[in-house]
Amino acid sequence: MARRGDETAYLQVSMQISSLESYEREFGDLERIKDNYPKYVILSDPMATLVNDDGIQVLKTEDYLL
């Protein structure tokens, strides 16, 4: 969880998501959070396919940092 001023967001950082097990690990906890704060999975894998999953935004590390 990250806060800046009155902004709040949930962040999950991963090298890559290459299996169902890693998908569940990275998305599972975020999917269980039922509030309306933004949720992000940040991947350092440059070949990652960026998809929105149940309102969770997937970003490459460089895009998140910019």
PyMOL Python script that loads the backbone (N, CA, C, O; Angstrom):
from pymol import cmd

cmd.read_pdbstr("""\
ATOM      1  N   MET A   1       0.857  -1.159   0.000  1.00  0.00           N
ATOM      2  CA  MET A   1       0.000   0.000   0.000  1.00  0.00           C
ATOM      3  C   MET A   1       0.906   1.226   0.000  1.00  0.00           C
ATOM      4  O   MET A   1       1.893   1.282   0.735  1.00  0.00           O
ATOM      5  N   ALA A   2       0.569   2.183  -0.813  1.00  0.00           N
ATOM      6  CA  ALA A   2       1.348   3.417  -0.899  1.00  0.00           C
ATOM      7  C   ALA A   2       0.411   4.603  -0.723  1.00  0.00           C
ATOM      8  O   ALA A   2      -0.718   4.603  -1.213  1.00  0.00           O
ATOM      9  N   ARG A   3       0.900   5.605  -0.020  1.00  0.00           N
ATOM     10  CA  ARG A   3       0.116   6.831   0.170  1.00  0.00           C
ATOM     11  C   ARG A   3       0.986   8.044  -0.131  1.00  0.00           C
ATOM     12  O   ARG A   3       2.167   8.102   0.212  1.00  0.00           O
ATOM     13  N   ARG A   4       0.353   9.007  -0.786  1.00  0.00           N
ATOM     14  CA  ARG A   4       0.995  10.298  -1.038  1.00  0.00           C
ATOM     15  C   ARG A   4      -0.102  11.336  -0.916  1.00  0.00           C
ATOM     16  O   ARG A   4      -1.022  11.378  -1.732  1.00  0.00           O
ATOM     17  N   GLY A   5      -0.004  12.173   0.105  1.00  0.00           N
ATOM     18  CA  GLY A   5      -1.059  13.145   0.351  1.00  0.00           C
ATOM     19  C   GLY A   5      -2.357  12.419   0.611  1.00  0.00           C
ATOM     20  O   GLY A   5      -2.427  11.569   1.498  1.00  0.00           O
ATOM     21  N   ASP A   6      -3.383  12.741  -0.146  1.00  0.00           N
ATOM     22  CA  ASP A   6      -4.674  12.077   0.032  1.00  0.00           C
ATOM     23  C   ASP A   6      -4.890  10.946  -0.985  1.00  0.00           C
ATOM     24  O   ASP A   6      -6.002  10.431  -1.107  1.00  0.00           O
ATOM     25  N   GLU A   7      -3.824  10.553  -1.722  1.00  0.00           N
ATOM     26  CA  GLU A   7      -3.903   9.455  -2.689  1.00  0.00           C
ATOM     27  C   GLU A   7      -3.435   8.155  -2.045  1.00  0.00           C
ATOM     28  O   GLU A   7      -2.451   8.137  -1.306  1.00  0.00           O
ATOM     29  N   THR A   8      -4.144   7.074  -2.331  1.00  0.00           N
ATOM     30  CA  THR A   8      -3.790   5.747  -1.844  1.00  0.00           C
ATOM     31  C   THR A   8      -3.857   4.771  -3.010  1.00  0.00           C
ATOM     32  O   THR A   8      -4.754   4.860  -3.847  1.00  0.00           O
ATOM     33  N   ALA A   9      -2.900   3.832  -3.067  1.00  0.00           N
ATOM     34  CA  ALA A   9      -2.900   2.796  -4.105  1.00  0.00           C
ATOM     35  C   ALA A   9      -2.258   1.536  -3.540  1.00  0.00           C
ATOM     36  O   ALA A   9      -1.455   1.591  -2.608  1.00  0.00           O
ATOM     37  N   TYR A  10      -2.626   0.409  -4.120  1.00  0.00           N
ATOM     38  CA  TYR A  10      -2.023  -0.872  -3.767  1.00  0.00           C
ATOM     39  C   TYR A  10      -1.061  -1.261  -4.872  1.00  0.00           C
ATOM     40  O   TYR A  10      -1.401  -1.173  -6.052  1.00  0.00           O
ATOM     41  N   LEU A  11       0.142  -1.693  -4.500  1.00  0.00           N
ATOM     42  CA  LEU A  11       1.173  -2.058  -5.470  1.00  0.00           C
ATOM     43  C   LEU A  11       1.666  -3.470  -5.200  1.00  0.00           C
ATOM     44  O   LEU A  11       1.899  -3.848  -4.052  1.00  0.00           O
ATOM     45  N   GLN A  12       1.820  -4.236  -6.251  1.00  0.00           N
ATOM     46  CA  GLN A  12       2.440  -5.559  -6.178  1.00  0.00           C
ATOM     47  C   GLN A  12       3.514  -5.572  -7.254  1.00  0.00           C
ATOM     48  O   GLN A  12       3.232  -5.263  -8.412  1.00  0.00           O
ATOM     49  N   VAL A  13       4.739  -5.924  -6.891  1.00  0.00           N
ATOM     50  CA  VAL A  13       5.864  -5.886  -7.827  1.00  0.00           C
ATOM     51  C   VAL A  13       6.360  -7.308  -8.067  1.00  0.00           C
ATOM     52  O   VAL A  13       6.497  -8.096  -7.131  1.00  0.00           O
ATOM     53  N   SER A  14       6.624  -7.622  -9.330  1.00  0.00           N
ATOM     54  CA  SER A  14       7.077  -8.964  -9.685  1.00  0.00           C
ATOM     55  C   SER A  14       8.045  -8.897 -10.856  1.00  0.00           C
ATOM     56  O   SER A  14       7.972  -7.994 -11.690  1.00  0.00           O
ATOM     57  N   MET A  15       8.955  -9.870 -10.907  1.00  0.00           N
ATOM     58  CA  MET A  15       9.857  -9.964 -12.057  1.00  0.00           C
ATOM     59  C   MET A  15       9.068 -10.359 -13.304  1.00  0.00           C
ATOM     60  O   MET A  15       9.174  -9.715 -14.348  1.00  0.00           O
ATOM     61  N   GLN A  16       8.279 -11.424 -13.182  1.00  0.00           N
ATOM     62  CA  GLN A  16       7.478 -11.898 -14.309  1.00  0.00           C
ATOM     63  C   GLN A  16       6.370 -12.795 -13.786  1.00  0.00           C
ATOM     64  O   GLN A  16       6.421 -13.285 -12.658  1.00  0.00           O
ATOM     65  N   ILE A  17       5.379 -12.995 -14.620  1.00  0.00           N
ATOM     66  CA  ILE A  17       4.293 -13.923 -14.299  1.00  0.00           C
ATOM     67  C   ILE A  17       4.339 -14.993 -15.373  1.00  0.00           C
ATOM     68  O   ILE A  17       3.944 -14.765 -16.516  1.00  0.00           O
ATOM     69  N   SER A  18       4.833 -16.175 -14.985  1.00  0.00           N
ATOM     70  CA  SER A  18       5.074 -17.212 -15.982  1.00  0.00           C
ATOM     71  C   SER A  18       4.271 -18.484 -15.748  1.00  0.00           C
ATOM     72  O   SER A  18       4.390 -19.442 -16.513  1.00  0.00           O
ATOM     73  N   SER A  19       3.452 -18.503 -14.697  1.00  0.00           N
ATOM     74  CA  SER A  19       2.672 -19.701 -14.413  1.00  0.00           C
ATOM     75  C   SER A  19       1.396 -19.310 -13.676  1.00  0.00           C
ATOM     76  O   SER A  19       1.261 -18.179 -13.211  1.00  0.00           O
ATOM     77  N   LEU A  20       0.476 -20.240 -13.576  1.00  0.00           N
ATOM     78  CA  LEU A  20      -0.755 -19.999 -12.828  1.00  0.00           C
ATOM     79  C   LEU A  20      -0.438 -19.712 -11.366  1.00  0.00           C
ATOM     80  O   LEU A  20      -1.080 -18.867 -10.742  1.00  0.00           O
ATOM     81  N   GLU A  21       0.544 -20.410 -10.825  1.00  0.00           N
ATOM     82  CA  GLU A  21       0.949 -20.186  -9.434  1.00  0.00           C
ATOM     83  C   GLU A  21       1.446 -18.758  -9.218  1.00  0.00           C
ATOM     84  O   GLU A  21       1.068 -18.116  -8.238  1.00  0.00           O
ATOM     85  N   SER A  22       2.286 -18.255 -10.117  1.00  0.00           N
ATOM     86  CA  SER A  22       2.792 -16.886  -9.962  1.00  0.00           C
ATOM     87  C   SER A  22       1.681 -15.866 -10.217  1.00  0.00           C
ATOM     88  O   SER A  22       1.662 -14.810  -9.586  1.00  0.00           O
ATOM     89  N   TYR A  23       0.757 -16.168 -11.133  1.00  0.00           N
ATOM     90  CA  TYR A  23      -0.388 -15.290 -11.370  1.00  0.00           C
ATOM     91  C   TYR A  23      -1.225 -15.161 -10.100  1.00  0.00           C
ATOM     92  O   TYR A  23      -1.571 -14.053  -9.689  1.00  0.00           O
ATOM     93  N   GLU A  24      -1.545 -16.285  -9.487  1.00  0.00           N
ATOM     94  CA  GLU A  24      -2.354 -16.262  -8.271  1.00  0.00           C
ATOM     95  C   GLU A  24      -1.632 -15.537  -7.139  1.00  0.00           C
ATOM     96  O   GLU A  24      -2.266 -14.828  -6.357  1.00  0.00           O
ATOM     97  N   ARG A  25      -0.333 -15.704  -7.046  1.00  0.00           N
ATOM     98  CA  ARG A  25       0.445 -15.029  -6.009  1.00  0.00           C
ATOM     99  C   ARG A  25       0.418 -13.511  -6.200  1.00  0.00           C
ATOM    100  O   ARG A  25       0.265 -12.767  -5.232  1.00  0.00           O
ATOM    101  N   GLU A  26       0.565 -13.057  -7.426  1.00  0.00           N
ATOM    102  CA  GLU A  26       0.651 -11.619  -7.684  1.00  0.00           C
ATOM    103  C   GLU A  26      -0.713 -10.932  -7.698  1.00  0.00           C
ATOM    104  O   GLU A  26      -0.825  -9.790  -7.251  1.00  0.00           O
ATOM    105  N   PHE A  27      -1.747 -11.596  -8.198  1.00  0.00           N
ATOM    106  CA  PHE A  27      -3.065 -10.976  -8.314  1.00  0.00           C
ATOM    107  C   PHE A  27      -4.022 -11.328  -7.184  1.00  0.00           C
ATOM    108  O   PHE A  27      -4.932 -10.555  -6.881  1.00  0.00           O
ATOM    109  N   GLY A  28      -3.827 -12.489  -6.555  1.00  0.00           N
ATOM    110  CA  GLY A  28      -4.799 -13.013  -5.598  1.00  0.00           C
ATOM    111  C   GLY A  28      -5.157 -12.059  -4.470  1.00  0.00           C
ATOM    112  O   GLY A  28      -6.335 -11.794  -4.231  1.00  0.00           O
ATOM    113  N   ASP A  29      -4.150 -11.540  -3.777  1.00  0.00           N
ATOM    114  CA  ASP A  29      -4.430 -10.628  -2.661  1.00  0.00           C
ATOM    115  C   ASP A  29      -5.098  -9.342  -3.137  1.00  0.00           C
ATOM    116  O   ASP A  29      -6.008  -8.833  -2.482  1.00  0.00           O
ATOM    117  N   LEU A  30      -4.649  -8.816  -4.274  1.00  0.00           N
ATOM    118  CA  LEU A  30      -5.259  -7.591  -4.790  1.00  0.00           C
ATOM    119  C   LEU A  30      -6.724  -7.815  -5.156  1.00  0.00           C
ATOM    120  O   LEU A  30      -7.562  -6.940  -4.938  1.00  0.00           O
ATOM    121  N   GLU A  31      -7.031  -8.983  -5.709  1.00  0.00           N
ATOM    122  CA  GLU A  31      -8.416  -9.277  -6.087  1.00  0.00           C
ATOM    123  C   GLU A  31      -9.338  -9.359  -4.875  1.00  0.00           C
ATOM    124  O   GLU A  31     -10.534  -9.090  -4.986  1.00  0.00           O
ATOM    125  N   ARG A  32      -8.794  -9.726  -3.727  1.00  0.00           N
ATOM    126  CA  ARG A  32      -9.612  -9.845  -2.514  1.00  0.00           C
ATOM    127  C   ARG A  32      -9.894  -8.501  -1.833  1.00  0.00           C
ATOM    128  O   ARG A  32     -10.765  -8.415  -0.967  1.00  0.00           O
ATOM    129  N   ILE A  33      -9.175  -7.473  -2.216  1.00  0.00           N
ATOM    130  CA  ILE A  33      -9.392  -6.141  -1.626  1.00  0.00           C
ATOM    131  C   ILE A  33     -10.609  -5.524  -2.293  1.00  0.00           C
ATOM    132  O   ILE A  33     -10.644  -5.393  -3.517  1.00  0.00           O
ATOM    133  N   LYS A  34     -11.597  -5.148  -1.511  1.00  0.00           N
ATOM    134  CA  LYS A  34     -12.883  -4.709  -2.074  1.00  0.00           C
ATOM    135  C   LYS A  34     -13.119  -3.204  -1.987  1.00  0.00           C
ATOM    136  O   LYS A  34     -14.250  -2.753  -2.168  1.00  0.00           O
ATOM    137  N   ASP A  35     -12.082  -2.419  -1.715  1.00  0.00           N
ATOM    138  CA  ASP A  35     -12.299  -0.973  -1.737  1.00  0.00           C
ATOM    139  C   ASP A  35     -12.048  -0.441  -3.148  1.00  0.00           C
ATOM    140  O   ASP A  35     -11.807  -1.223  -4.067  1.00  0.00           O
ATOM    141  N   ASN A  36     -12.100   0.852  -3.325  1.00  0.00           N
ATOM    142  CA  ASN A  36     -12.008   1.435  -4.664  1.00  0.00           C
ATOM    143  C   ASN A  36     -10.677   2.120  -4.958  1.00  0.00           C
ATOM    144  O   ASN A  36     -10.573   2.884  -5.917  1.00  0.00           O
ATOM    145  N   TYR A  37      -9.670   1.857  -4.148  1.00  0.00           N
ATOM    146  CA  TYR A  37      -8.361   2.435  -4.443  1.00  0.00           C
ATOM    147  C   TYR A  37      -7.747   1.716  -5.640  1.00  0.00           C
ATOM    148  O   TYR A  37      -8.001   0.529  -5.846  1.00  0.00           O
ATOM    149  N   PRO A  38      -6.942   2.423  -6.430  1.00  0.00           N
ATOM    150  CA  PRO A  38      -6.294   1.793  -7.586  1.00  0.00           C
ATOM    151  C   PRO A  38      -5.378   0.650  -7.151  1.00  0.00           C
ATOM    152  O   PRO A  38      -4.765   0.692  -6.084  1.00  0.00           O
ATOM    153  N   LYS A  39      -5.304  -0.362  -7.996  1.00  0.00           N
ATOM    154  CA  LYS A  39      -4.459  -1.527  -7.736  1.00  0.00           C
ATOM    155  C   LYS A  39      -3.564  -1.751  -8.952  1.00  0.00           C
ATOM    156  O   LYS A  39      -4.025  -1.712 -10.093  1.00  0.00           O
ATOM    157  N   TYR A  40      -2.269  -1.989  -8.690  1.00  0.00           N
ATOM    158  CA  TYR A  40      -1.293  -2.150  -9.765  1.00  0.00           C
ATOM    159  C   TYR A  40      -0.428  -3.380  -9.536  1.00  0.00           C
ATOM    160  O   TYR A  40      -0.011  -3.653  -8.410  1.00  0.00           O
ATOM    161  N   VAL A  41      -0.160  -4.118 -10.602  1.00  0.00           N
ATOM    162  CA  VAL A  41       0.889  -5.121 -10.613  1.00  0.00           C
ATOM    163  C   VAL A  41       1.966  -4.550 -11.520  1.00  0.00           C
ATOM    164  O   VAL A  41       1.715  -4.250 -12.688  1.00  0.00           O
ATOM    165  N   ILE A  42       3.167  -4.403 -10.974  1.00  0.00           N
ATOM    166  CA  ILE A  42       4.278  -3.806 -11.705  1.00  0.00           C
ATOM    167  C   ILE A  42       5.261  -4.914 -12.054  1.00  0.00           C
ATOM    168  O   ILE A  42       5.770  -5.606 -11.173  1.00  0.00           O
ATOM    169  N   LEU A  43       5.525  -5.079 -13.358  1.00  0.00           N
ATOM    170  CA  LEU A  43       6.382  -6.157 -13.845  1.00  0.00           C
ATOM    171  C   LEU A  43       7.670  -5.607 -14.435  1.00  0.00           C
ATOM    172  O   LEU A  43       7.656  -4.609 -15.156  1.00  0.00           O
ATOM    173  N   SER A  44       8.785  -6.264 -14.127  1.00  0.00           N
ATOM    174  CA  SER A  44      10.055  -5.853 -14.728  1.00  0.00           C
ATOM    175  C   SER A  44      10.351  -6.626 -16.008  1.00  0.00           C
ATOM    176  O   SER A  44      11.362  -6.373 -16.664  1.00  0.00           O
ATOM    177  N   ASP A  45       9.489  -7.554 -16.365  1.00  0.00           N
ATOM    178  CA  ASP A  45       9.649  -8.337 -17.589  1.00  0.00           C
ATOM    179  C   ASP A  45       9.342  -7.459 -18.807  1.00  0.00           C
ATOM    180  O   ASP A  45       8.192  -7.062 -18.995  1.00  0.00           O
ATOM    181  N   PRO A  46      10.352  -7.144 -19.645  1.00  0.00           N
ATOM    182  CA  PRO A  46      10.114  -6.264 -20.797  1.00  0.00           C
ATOM    183  C   PRO A  46       9.193  -6.879 -21.848  1.00  0.00           C
ATOM    184  O   PRO A  46       8.678  -6.162 -22.706  1.00  0.00           O
ATOM    185  N   MET A  47       8.980  -8.186 -21.796  1.00  0.00           N
ATOM    186  CA  MET A  47       8.131  -8.852 -22.773  1.00  0.00           C
ATOM    187  C   MET A  47       6.713  -9.070 -22.238  1.00  0.00           C
ATOM    188  O   MET A  47       5.920  -9.776 -22.860  1.00  0.00           O
ATOM    189  N   ALA A  48       6.399  -8.485 -21.119  1.00  0.00           N
ATOM    190  CA  ALA A  48       5.098  -8.697 -20.488  1.00  0.00           C
ATOM    191  C   ALA A  48       3.972  -8.192 -21.385  1.00  0.00           C
ATOM    192  O   ALA A  48       4.083  -7.142 -22.018  1.00  0.00           O
ATOM    193  N   THR A  49       2.903  -8.953 -21.423  1.00  0.00           N
ATOM    194  CA  THR A  49       1.691  -8.534 -22.097  1.00  0.00           C
ATOM    195  C   THR A  49       0.864  -7.760 -21.081  1.00  0.00           C
ATOM    196  O   THR A  49       0.548  -8.279 -20.010  1.00  0.00           O
ATOM    197  N   LEU A  50       0.516  -6.531 -21.409  1.00  0.00           N
ATOM    198  CA  LEU A  50      -0.171  -5.682 -20.456  1.00  0.00           C
ATOM    199  C   LEU A  50      -1.678  -5.849 -20.594  1.00  0.00           C
ATOM    200  O   LEU A  50      -2.249  -5.556 -21.645  1.00  0.00           O
ATOM    201  N   VAL A  51      -2.311  -6.316 -19.540  1.00  0.00           N
ATOM    202  CA  VAL A  51      -3.754  -6.511 -19.536  1.00  0.00           C
ATOM    203  C   VAL A  51      -4.333  -5.974 -18.239  1.00  0.00           C
ATOM    204  O   VAL A  51      -3.657  -5.923 -17.211  1.00  0.00           O
ATOM    205  N   ASN A  52      -5.574  -5.582 -18.304  1.00  0.00           N
ATOM    206  CA  ASN A  52      -6.324  -5.181 -17.122  1.00  0.00           C
ATOM    207  C   ASN A  52      -7.078  -6.387 -16.625  1.00  0.00           C
ATOM    208  O   ASN A  52      -7.783  -7.026 -17.405  1.00  0.00           O
ATOM    209  N   ASP A  53      -6.959  -6.721 -15.369  1.00  0.00           N
ATOM    210  CA  ASP A  53      -7.611  -7.910 -14.836  1.00  0.00           C
ATOM    211  C   ASP A  53      -8.447  -7.510 -13.623  1.00  0.00           C
ATOM    212  O   ASP A  53      -7.897  -7.183 -12.572  1.00  0.00           O
ATOM    213  N   ASP A  54      -9.762  -7.535 -13.762  1.00  0.00           N
ATOM    214  CA  ASP A  54     -10.662  -7.169 -12.657  1.00  0.00           C
ATOM    215  C   ASP A  54     -10.309  -5.812 -12.060  1.00  0.00           C
ATOM    216  O   ASP A  54     -10.337  -5.638 -10.842  1.00  0.00           O
ATOM    217  N   GLY A  55      -9.977  -4.853 -12.918  1.00  0.00           N
ATOM    218  CA  GLY A  55      -9.674  -3.511 -12.440  1.00  0.00           C
ATOM    219  C   GLY A  55      -8.251  -3.320 -11.969  1.00  0.00           C
ATOM    220  O   GLY A  55      -7.893  -2.232 -11.519  1.00  0.00           O
ATOM    221  N   ILE A  56      -7.432  -4.348 -12.063  1.00  0.00           N
ATOM    222  CA  ILE A  56      -6.027  -4.242 -11.663  1.00  0.00           C
ATOM    223  C   ILE A  56      -5.216  -3.860 -12.889  1.00  0.00           C
ATOM    224  O   ILE A  56      -5.256  -4.548 -13.909  1.00  0.00           O
ATOM    225  N   GLN A  57      -4.483  -2.768 -12.785  1.00  0.00           N
ATOM    226  CA  GLN A  57      -3.671  -2.327 -13.911  1.00  0.00           C
ATOM    227  C   GLN A  57      -2.314  -3.006 -13.854  1.00  0.00           C
ATOM    228  O   GLN A  57      -1.701  -3.103 -12.791  1.00  0.00           O
ATOM    229  N   VAL A  58      -1.849  -3.472 -15.000  1.00  0.00           N
ATOM    230  CA  VAL A  58      -0.541  -4.095 -15.119  1.00  0.00           C
ATOM    231  C   VAL A  58       0.363  -3.109 -15.851  1.00  0.00           C
ATOM    232  O   VAL A  58       0.047  -2.651 -16.949  1.00  0.00           O
ATOM    233  N   LEU A  59       1.488  -2.793 -15.226  1.00  0.00           N
ATOM    234  CA  LEU A  59       2.421  -1.829 -15.797  1.00  0.00           C
ATOM    235  C   LEU A  59       3.822  -2.408 -15.830  1.00  0.00           C
ATOM    236  O   LEU A  59       4.203  -3.176 -14.947  1.00  0.00           O
ATOM    237  N   LYS A  60       4.588  -2.044 -16.844  1.00  0.00           N
ATOM    238  CA  LYS A  60       6.016  -2.355 -16.840  1.00  0.00           C
ATOM    239  C   LYS A  60       6.695  -1.382 -15.878  1.00  0.00           C
ATOM    240  O   LYS A  60       6.238  -0.253 -15.698  1.00  0.00           O
ATOM    241  N   THR A  61       7.774  -1.826 -15.273  1.00  0.00           N
ATOM    242  CA  THR A  61       8.472  -1.019 -14.272  1.00  0.00           C
ATOM    243  C   THR A  61       8.800   0.371 -14.798  1.00  0.00           C
ATOM    244  O   THR A  61       8.550   1.366 -14.118  1.00  0.00           O
ATOM    245  N   GLU A  62       9.360   0.448 -16.008  1.00  0.00           N
ATOM    246  CA  GLU A  62       9.762   1.751 -16.538  1.00  0.00           C
ATOM    247  C   GLU A  62       8.564   2.678 -16.753  1.00  0.00           C
ATOM    248  O   GLU A  62       8.683   3.890 -16.570  1.00  0.00           O
ATOM    249  N   ASP A  63       7.423   2.127 -17.137  1.00  0.00           N
ATOM    250  CA  ASP A  63       6.232   2.948 -17.317  1.00  0.00           C
ATOM    251  C   ASP A  63       5.715   3.469 -15.976  1.00  0.00           C
ATOM    252  O   ASP A  63       5.258   4.608 -15.880  1.00  0.00           O
ATOM    253  N   TYR A  64       5.789   2.641 -14.957  1.00  0.00           N
ATOM    254  CA  TYR A  64       5.339   3.076 -13.625  1.00  0.00           C
ATOM    255  C   TYR A  64       6.245   4.189 -13.090  1.00  0.00           C
ATOM    256  O   TYR A  64       5.761   5.160 -12.509  1.00  0.00           O
ATOM    257  N   LEU A  65       7.542   4.049 -13.283  1.00  0.00           N
ATOM    258  CA  LEU A  65       8.482   5.033 -12.756  1.00  0.00           C
ATOM    259  C   LEU A  65       8.432   6.358 -13.498  1.00  0.00           C
ATOM    260  O   LEU A  65       8.770   7.396 -12.929  1.00  0.00           O
ATOM    261  N   LEU A  66       8.015   6.339 -14.759  1.00  0.00           N
ATOM    262  CA  LEU A  66       7.914   7.582 -15.523  1.00  0.00           C
ATOM    263  C   LEU A  66       6.616   8.257 -15.181  1.00  0.00           C
ATOM    264  O   LEU A  66       6.319   9.328 -15.711  1.00  0.00           O
TER     265      LEU A  66
END
""", "prot")
cmd.dss("prot")
cmd.show_as("cartoon", "prot")
cmd.util.cbc("prot")
cmd.orient("prot")
